[in-house]
Amino acid sequence: MIEKDTLANIVNGKLEGSSLFLVDIHISPSNEIEVTIDSDGSVDIDDCADLSRAIEEELDRETEDFELTVTSAGIGQPLKLPRQYKKLIGSPVEVVLKNGTKIIAKLHDADNDTITLAYREMQVVEGKKRKQAVDVVQTYQLSEVKSTTEYLDFK
């Protein structure tokens, strides 16, 4: 079976010096390999095809048969790396915290350990009878986050 670390070394070597980066590698027991990449800009089909050819040159089908798919990280897929968060600063995201709380907000800032979200929330304001919409900027540790996806509003 092809080792994930070996494949990661090959992919990272091929992507070095470009805006592309490795997000994930999944290898099934039947050697179906799926490599997911992303970029600080955009990933096009030629990037995926070039990487696929480069990986196939490094692996020997005579030794071990495999099926290879190289894809880009899609809009509906959860973010996995801090670098993906940084790419979406200023964009709306849907964050699900480990405690079950779901937040739709603008990604205000991100680093390797935290994300900062900006959103409107209904809160009790002193001197008012009804709850008022208040702008909230809240920082969360990535360890508190279960998943984050880019949010698309079709309204």
C-alpha positions in Angstrom: 0.0 0.0 0.0 1.2 3.5 -0.8 2.1 5.4 2.3 0.4 8.8 3.0 3.7 10.4 4.2 5.5 9.3 1.1 2.7 10.8 -1.1 2.6 14.0 1.0 6.4 14.4 0.5 6.0 14.0 -3.3 3.1 16.5 -3.5 4.7 19.1 -1.2 7.9 18.8 -3.3 5.9 19.4 -6.6 4.0 22.4 -5.1 7.0 24.1 -3.5 7.5 27.6 -4.8 3.9 27.9 -6.1 0.8 29.4 -4.5 -0.7 25.9 -4.3 -0.6 23.9 -1.1 -1.7 20.5 0.0 -4.9 20.3 2.0 -5.5 16.6 2.4 -4.7 13.1 1.2 -7.1 10.2 1.5 -6.0 6.7 0.6 -8.6 3.9 0.6 -7.7 0.2 1.4 -8.1 -0.5 -2.4 -5.5 2.2 -3.2 -7.9 4.8 -4.4 -6.0 8.0 -3.8 -7.6 11.4 -3.5 -5.3 14.5 -3.2 -7.0 17.8 -2.3 -5.1 21.0 -3.0 -5.9 24.7 -2.6 -4.3 28.0 -3.4 -4.0 31.5 -2.1 -5.7 32.6 -5.3 -7.6 30.0 -7.4 -7.0 26.5 -8.6 -7.8 25.6 -12.1 -8.1 22.3 -13.9 -4.6 22.5 -15.4 -3.1 22.8 -11.9 -4.8 19.5 -10.9 -3.8 17.8 -14.2 -0.2 18.9 -13.9 0.0 17.7 -10.3 -1.6 14.4 -11.2 0.9 13.7 -14.0 3.8 14.7 -11.7 2.6 12.3 -9.0 2.1 9.4 -11.5 5.7 9.9 -12.7 7.0 9.4 -9.1 4.9 6.3 -8.4 5.4 2.9 -10.0 2.3 1.2 -11.2 4.3 -2.0 -11.8 4.9 -2.2 -8.0 1.5 -1.2 -6.9 -1.7 -0.4 -8.8 -3.6 2.7 -7.8 -6.3 5.1 -8.8 -5.4 8.8 -8.5 -7.7 11.8 -8.3 -6.4 15.3 -7.7 -9.1 17.9 -6.8 -9.3 21.4 -5.5 -10.9 22.2 -2.2 -14.5 23.0 -2.9 -16.8 25.7 -1.5 -18.9 23.2 0.5 -15.9 21.4 2.0 -14.9 22.3 5.6 -11.7 24.3 6.0 -8.8 22.2 7.3 -5.8 24.5 7.4 -5.1 27.9 8.9 -4.0 29.0 5.4 -7.5 28.3 4.1 -9.0 30.6 6.8 -6.6 33.4 5.9 -7.7 33.1 2.3 -11.3 33.8 3.3 -10.7 36.9 5.5 -13.5 39.3 4.7 -15.9 36.6 3.4 -19.0 35.1 5.0 -18.5 31.8 6.7 -20.6 29.2 8.6 -18.9 28.1 11.8 -20.1 25.2 13.9 -18.6 25.1 17.4 -18.0 21.9 19.3 -20.7 22.9 21.7 -23.2 22.8 18.8 -23.6 26.6 18.3 -23.9 27.6 14.6 -22.6 31.0 13.6 -23.0 32.7 10.2 -20.5 35.6 10.2 -17.9 37.5 8.3 -14.4 36.1 8.9 -12.7 39.2 10.4 -9.3 37.7 11.1 -7.4 34.4 11.4 -4.1 33.1 12.5 -2.7 29.6 13.3 -4.6 29.3 16.6 -7.7 31.5 16.4 -10.4 33.0 14.2 -12.2 36.3 14.7 -15.8 36.6 13.6 -17.9 39.7 13.1 -21.7 39.3 13.1 -25.0 41.0 14.4 -26.7 39.5 17.4 -29.9 40.3 19.2 -29.1 41.3 22.8 -30.8 42.9 25.7 -29.6 46.5 25.9 -30.0 48.4 29.1 -32.8 50.9 29.0 -34.6 49.2 26.1 -37.7 47.0 26.3 -36.8 44.8 23.3 -33.7 43.1 22.2 -31.5 45.2 19.9 -29.3 44.2 17.0 -25.7 44.6 18.2 -22.5 44.3 16.2 -20.3 41.6 17.8 -16.7 40.8 17.1 -15.7 37.5 18.8 -12.5 35.5 18.8 -12.6 31.7 19.0 -9.8 29.2 19.4 -9.6 26.8 16.5 -9.7 24.0 19.1 -13.3 25.2 19.9 -14.4 24.9 16.2 -15.9 21.7 14.9 -16.2 22.9 11.2 -16.0 26.0 9.1 -17.3 26.3 5.5 -17.6 29.3 3.1 -21.1 30.6 3.3 -23.0 31.3 0.1 -26.2 33.4 0.4 -28.5 32.8 -2.5 -31.0 35.6 -1.5 
